[in-house]
Amino acid sequence: MTQTSKQHHMRRVIALGVGVVTIGVLGFMIIEGWSFEDALYMVIITLTTIGYQEAQVLSDTGRWFNMVFILSGLGIVLYAISYI
């Protein structure tokens, strides 16, 4: 793999990571009306699969968002780990 190719893949991994965190935070803020801190906390515990208690009780829509977020976020995290 060339240096340029490695840089391209690393930029993709970083962009995907930033993107998934941003989408997660915005999703929880919009759907649940949470603060930035609560939304970020939920994103971190979800992506790291720690699974502590939710920051607040999720609505039905929030649960559906979280299920999709878990699957897509975990896939992106695993992709990033496999690259690194």
C-alpha positions, -999 to +999 in steps of 0.1 A: +000+000+000+014+033-010+018+063+014-009+082-005-033+053-002-026+050+035-033+087+040-065+084+020-077+054+041-068+072+074-087+103+063-117+081+055-116+065+089-113+098+107-142+113+086-164+083+093-157+085+130-164+122+132-195+117+110-210+089+131-204+109+164-219+140+148-250+122+135-255+105+168-252+136+189-275+156+165-300+127+164-304+125+201-305+162+205-333+166+178-353+134+185-351+135+223-345+172+229-314+163+250-285+187+258-252+183+239-236+166+270-264+140+274-264+133+237-226+129+235-226+107+266-252+084+250-232+083+218-200+073+236-216+046+257-233+033+226-203+032+203-180+017+230-207-009+238-203-001+275-241+000+278-244+020+310-278+034+318-293+059+292-288+095+300-326+099+300-355+076+291-357+071+253-390+076+234-401+050+209-385+071+181-354+074+201-352+037+206-355+031+168-328+057+162-306+041+188-310+006+172-300+019+138-272+040+153-258+010+172-257-012+140-242+015+118-219+030+144-205-004+154-199-013+118-179+020+113-160+015+145-151-021+135-140-008+101-118+018+118-103-008+142-096-032+113-078-006+094-056+006+123 
